[in-house]
Amino acid sequence: FILLFIGIGVILFVVSCFGCIGLATRRGCCLSC
């Protein structure tokens, strides 16, 4: 279960990082991420 939660956390972290990068490239900056 611990590894499952770690995996989900990593996936959410990576997705949020890519989303932040996408917003940064579209809007110019993403300081709130």
Buried (B, 14 or more C-beta within 10 A) or exposed (E): EEEEEEEEEEEEEEEEEEEBEEBEEEEEEBEEE
